Each structure stands twice: as structure tokens, then as C-alpha cells.
Amino acid sequence: MTSVLVSETRSRLGAALRDLLAARGLAVAEAGDAASVPPGAALIVTDLAPALMAGAAPRAGLAEDRHARLADLIAATAARGGRVVLVSGPMPLPGVPPVTQAERDARRIEAALAERAAAQAVILRVSDVMDPTDPDLRAAIRALIDASPVAGWPLTDQVQAIGLTDLATAAVAAVQARGVQGKWFDIVHPEAASRVAVQAEAQRIARLLIDPEVTEVQCRPAYPPVTARRDGTAAAEALHVRPRESLFVLLAQAIQGMIAQAVQQGTIPPIRPPMPAVHRALETGALPLAGMTAVVTGATGRIGGAAVRMLLRLGADVVGVARGAAAGARMAAALADEHDFLARQRRRLDAERVRRDGGAPVAGDPGRFRFVPADLADRVALTDLAARLTALAPRIDILIHAAGAISRERQETPQGVEATLALHLLAPVALTRLLAGPLAAAGRAGGAWVVNPVTEAQAEHPFDLADLQSRAAYLPAEVLARAQSGLVAMTGALAEAMAGSGVRIAAVALPAVRTPFLLPLDEPLTGGVTAQQVAQTQREQRRMLMDTPAHAASRLIEVMLAAEFAEAHGCLIRGDAIAGPALPPGDDRARAGALWSACAALSGLPE
Amino acid sequence: MAKVLVTGPTGASGQYILERLMTTDHDVRVLALPDSIHRMNFRDRIEIVPGHLHDRQSLDEALAGVEIVFHAALIGPPPALTPERMIEVNAQGTAALVAAAAGRVRRFVLVSSNNVFSPHRSPAVWPLRDEALRMAHGNPQQTALGESLIAAEDAVFDAADRGLFEHCTLRPTVIAGRAGGFIDNLVTGILRGTANLDLQRRMWDVMQWIHGSDLARAALLVAGHPDTANRCFTVAGDQPVTIYDIQAMLWDLMNIGRSGNPHAEIASLNNLGLPKFDSAGLKALGWVPQRTMRDCLAECLGRLEFHSSASLRLPPHMVDS
């Protein structure tokens, strides 16, 4: 293989060439003196290239002794049959004089050196060489972004750059290509931009690369096109290499490097991808709920079950409540089995966090689960439950009412109350009121949260005081929506009742979640086998659009952990934001008051 | 040489891992669904155990004497899958395999996915590294997929934590190659003009496709390397592209020799040029992706042309209309 000499490897171009040549398997060395040039070796002269960054201290012209040494090297290489490649400055354009002293020197010396190579040298002409890692280029870009008057780059009103890697590739190609001796080529990327556009783009990129909250697609504006002054197609055709890195990409790489360096030096804080507090805590083994006690109704349901598991992982002890004792016992056994797995997982995630971000390890284990069976729709069972819970947990920091059930026909509780109303409105309100003691104890200690998940449909079906128990037409989905609309209003009312106790309450509107909850409402499939399969597929497709239970549960728990929900007391939360007060001030307070009284009466509680 | 097991040997990644193993001295055994055996490659050179992940007997048979497991039998859309199915195969299937392999195999190579990572929408947080945090996100199907994959990973990590084997977890981005369902849909949509490119630009953002053969080289590299025990590796190609870049590249492929690509401008405007993914861990071991985007797209075009070729008389129900 041809051995290649590089005239100097201290400059960025020299070093880049050396690395690229080595990567290609070529034997590369820094050129010594003329006598040591091996026969047939190629020589790439980089000393002539104008300062890669004109904003740097202007390069002194080539010193005379260096000039002489180069001349001898070139002559020796040519004499021994090797190829000479000169990386030099640009050919002056009509009306555009050489801008820097280095460029002027290059023009002057180049002619002399080329003559020493018996006019067989290949000359590669470059002007704006952009190396994104060059601190001088970065400083100049910084000045450009700050609109500082001393920005040394770009030098002219137009930029047409070449990346350092592309230039090195072209130089290597020039060593090996045929039919290029004695010729010169402009090595440029075809894309040119005005100085104004480069500045605007640099500022846009800098803003973008600092902000982790950007979620919209970012598109570069179409800056007014600029006719490129230099044409690199001759080089592309002769050398069979096309520049790949456009000016804007090099700019982005440089700015990204600048920001990374600033983060490393501590000048700006690390930029982390945004993540909901729940997931960040789960993935870093944090225990934000350590020492707390949570009560989750509907614990054996999908959403309740997912919430239980998340709460345990976050460190809370959880008491789960549901109607089915057998399912609850199975759940308790499964979670007891899983405890060691979750503990190991947490320790491992914590250790990874320490490795990645530093800091001290967090000690602790996931919480423990207990199950208490109760039919929340049954007033007597509810009162018993409250007493049992109060005995079990003198302090309740978290209360999530995730219990739900729906049926095609109107059903009544043992007390003769319509079942959907009893479970979805009366039970959450009554249980919250009955657990006021333990909740307030937590409130005094540091705060407690009550969370009421509701469907989106509740907004369209306001509760009907005239027919709370749906004795008129019974449409199950509407009955549910009205009950939950009432729950939202009562969330506001409870919030007022709890004001100042340290207990906060919020309602969270959830989109449809993929659970068996609505399955009792599905009509039995009719028709032939194919028709039934089609109907089943359509059902399945609708269900595929439903949220996962774990995601829904994480939305409920986010209320307790995220800073943006700290002020959500008495509010309805929708999506990632507080939608507004659960009981808006403009609403009919008499109506809410009447509902409060009705709930109290039906639940056997005082006003 | 060591006995190795490949699960999912006919899948997008499994078939390439199998192919790469054919160039080594390993004794190769595969665990495959009976329905897939007829389209298995290298049937005469490998041992086939028909079965599935929930059948302990076939797992035991498949794992007998095995030192290294390449678990590539995880599924994801397309085609659309129900969350229950994804949990069944990815989470529960992996857990079953891990339970059977625990204490028996030396190394467990899991082919997971970059879908486990939390959203990294803003270029300010690029490149996404091997140690990025995980979070299931996206539309409900994507969220369900993410949850099933994270559960699969957690089962593997726990077994490694307990010293039952060493794990290497690969998280590839979009896998191109012979079984590239996702990229086939993408390319077909662009060619037919039915794709909503704006929407897809938002959905898929910046991609860095990795060819199955490169993924397979990474898998074999980490399987045998002393420094890769109990580590996760992102496997991504080097070229960050958006759907607009793919459109422009397709034009180039179908207009060889012509210049003036009408899609080049919008592609350039939409791509900052910065990579979203960084396979730093793998590159430190000397791995680099070799197949370019152009290779992947040319292969895909060839495959699509085959399927729609008039000279090949496929029955109507086999030709997507």
C-alpha cells in the first residue's frame, strides 16, 4: 500500500488526516526531512491551508525556513514518483479579494511550491473549514449567537463551508484518484447560506438544544436561497467523493458540543428528558412514599391493582379494599410473593442511579399489602369498613377511590339505594368523611391526598337532583356519568370542608381505560359466525384505543408527587394539567348544597 | 463449541442471529412455534425444538446443555397486537424462559427494543444513551408494548441480579431486513402517496434504522465478550433520518443518475443532522453498523417489487391490495 506523509499533524486538519488515513489502513507518518521520503510515498501538505477559523489570531505567514523545508519535501516526493497533494486557500473570486493574511500567504507560496512539484501537484482549495470540535470555531459561533460585534466568523456575507472530515476524505481520495495531477479543485459543500441566515439558525439551534421540554416537531425555516459562489462538482466527479456534511449540520454539531462542554464544566445544569414524577421515582428506585399508608378501593380491579403495585414500589404500605374476598386473598398472596422481587428491583435501580448521577444510595423496601373485603355500596358494610380501617391505620396519607362496577339493569343495595349511585358517588364521599380522623392525622404530619378518578363522560351528563336514583329510564353509561359528575361537585364541596386540615382532594378525569369494567354492557353477538367475528374484531379495535391500566394508575399517583399538582386541592385534573376547580365559583351552589344533603341523607351521615 | 439456543428464529432479529451463528462453530438449537418451522432457514444444520414459551417441557428440552440463550421471541406491532397478547408473549413468555434458564445457562442475550425508553423528543437531550431511563409511552398500543417489554427486561435483570446467569440486553431501534414489517408499511405508504408524512414525521421523529445483520453481529459480540456481562446496549444505525429523508432516499434509488431531487429540501429542513441514539457501549467494543440506510431501502424496494410483480402469480389473498 502507498505510504502517505502528512507535512504536519499538529493542526486540526493534519491530525484529522492522520486519523482518517490510519482508519483506512494506510501507513501514515509525519513527514521528516526531504532525505527520508520513501520512494513512491505520497505527501499531503496541510501547512498552506488558511487558518481553519479566521476568528482565531491571524496566522502569521509561513516562516521562511518552513517554506524551504516544504519546498524540499515536495521536490523529493515528486522526484521519487510520489503524489503531492496541497491543501491550499481559495482562488480569488472576481470582486472578492483574499480576506485573511493566511489566504494571501497561501496564494503567494502556493505558486512557488507547486512549481517544485513539476506542476504535478493536486491542489485542493478550501476556505471555510468547519470542525465542530474546534474551540475557536465554537467561540466564534458563540459570539455570533450573542450578536457580539466582535464575531470573527463568518468573514464574508456568505458561508459555504466544508466539514473537516469531508476535507480529509477528499485529501485521501486525491492521493489515490487518477487523472487529477496538475489540477486544482474547490472542495466545498454545495449548500451556501447568508451570514444573516447562519446567525439566525445558530440562535435557533442554541435555543432548541437548551430546552428539554420541546415536544413539537422543529423544522428549519427556509431561509432565502443564496447562490453558491464555488462549485464543488468537479472535485466530486474527479475524486469520486461528495461532501456529506452541510453547513447547518456542522453548525448544530458545534453548538451541541458547546452545550455538552458547558454541562460538563458545570456552567449549566445537566439537561434531562422530562418525565412524570411517578415514573422517574419508579425507575430510580426512589421511595417518595416511604412511611406512608395508602388505602385503595377497587384494589382487585385493573386500575386499582396497578395503583396498589405502584404505591408499594414507591414505599407506601397499602390497604386494598374490594368486594370479592377470594380475589383479594389471591392478590395479597401474589403481592407477598412478589415483595422480594420488588425489593431487589428497587435496590438495583437505586444502584444504577448512583452510578449514573452520583449521590448517596437510598435505603428502604417497597411497602406491604393488606386486604380488607367490603361491599362499598352497602351502607352498613361501608361504616364497618371505615371503623376497621381507622383501627388498622391511625394515619392514612393516601386514599384512592378506584372501585367501580356497572350493570345492564338497575339494581339496588340492601338499603334500597340505586347501586351505581351508591358505589360511585355515595361511597367515595362517605368513606372520605368517615376517614376524616386518619386523614387529618396525616394532614397534620405532612399532608394527605384523596383522589377520585372519573370518566370524561361526566362532563356531558350533569347530576340530576330530581332523579338521583335513576328511577326513570335506566341507561347504565349515563347513570355512571351522572354519578361521577356528582362526585366531581362533591370533590369541590369536600375540599371546602377540609380546608386548612392539610388534607387535599382532587378528581382526575381519565380517558377510556382497557379494563373489564364496561364488558357487562356489551350486547351479545348475533348473526352468523363471520358477522360475529367481524363484530368481535371491531370491538377489539375499539378496545385497543383504550389506555393501559398502569398508565391510568400512574396519572392518579402523579397527583401526589408532581410539583404542578401541589395546588390541585379541590380541582379537576385532566391530562397533564389542572382543568379548573371541581366546583367552579360560577356554578349553582344551591345545587351542590342540595346534592351534599342528599348524599348525607342516603349515607346516614350528618349534614 | 458452546451450545446455544435461539428463540424466535424466524423473526426480524432472530433470523439474522441464526444466520450469523451459522458462521461460527456453535452448536445451534432453536425453539420455534410449530407453525413457523416450514420457513426456518438452515434446517439441515440446526436442531429444532418445536414448542412455545409457556410449555415448560419444550423449554427444558430446548435448554438442555445450553450455554448461551439468544431470546429474540418478543413481539411488537405491526401487525396490530392486543395488549393481552403482548403481555402473554413478551412479559410472561420471557419470565417463563428466564425461570427455566436460571442457573442452567451462562449468558442470556435479550433482544429488547428502544421502545422501553422514556420520550426523548427534544434534541436538547440527544443522544439517548445506554443508561437512559425507561418509561412506556405513546398511543395505547405503544404504551402496552412498552409495558410488556419493560416487564420482560425486569424479569431478566432480576435473574441476573440473583446470579442465576449473566445478561446482555440489546435495545435496537427500527430493525430493517428481510422481515421488516414496519419499514414495509412506511415505504409502501410513501410510494403510494397515502402516507400522511406530516403525521408520520411527528410520530416517528428521528429514526436510526439498524439492519438485522448488524444487530446480529452485535448480539454475537456481546454474547462472548468478557466486559459485557449484565449490561444494556442501544443498537442504532449511524444515520439519523426522518420520514422525509426516507422519501428523498427512495427518490434517489428510483432515479439513479438523475439530479434535482424534489424531496431533498424538505428533508434537509426537517433534520437537524444530530443523532438521536448513540450506541456508545457497542462502539467502545469495536462494533460499527455496516449496512447503510440506502442498503436497507434498496432491499425493501426489491422485496416490495417482488410482491407486486406481475410475473409472479401469487393468489390474490397473498397480494396486499
Interface residues (C-beta under 8 A of the other chain):
Chain A: E191 I205 L208 L209 I210 D211 P212 E213 V214 T215 V217 Q218 C219 R220 P221 A222 E245 S246 F248 V249 A252 Q253 Q256 I259 I271 R272 P273 P274 M275 P276 H279 R280 E283 T284 F341 R344 Q345 R348 E352 R355 R356 R514 E540 Q541 R543 M544 L545 M546 D547 T548 A550 H551
Chain B: A80 T82 P83 S118 P119 H120 R121 S122 P123 A124 V125 W126 E131 A132 L133 R134 M135 A136 P140 Q141 T143 A144 E147 D154 F157 D158 D161 R162 R201 R202 D205 E265 S268 L269 N270 L272 G273 L274
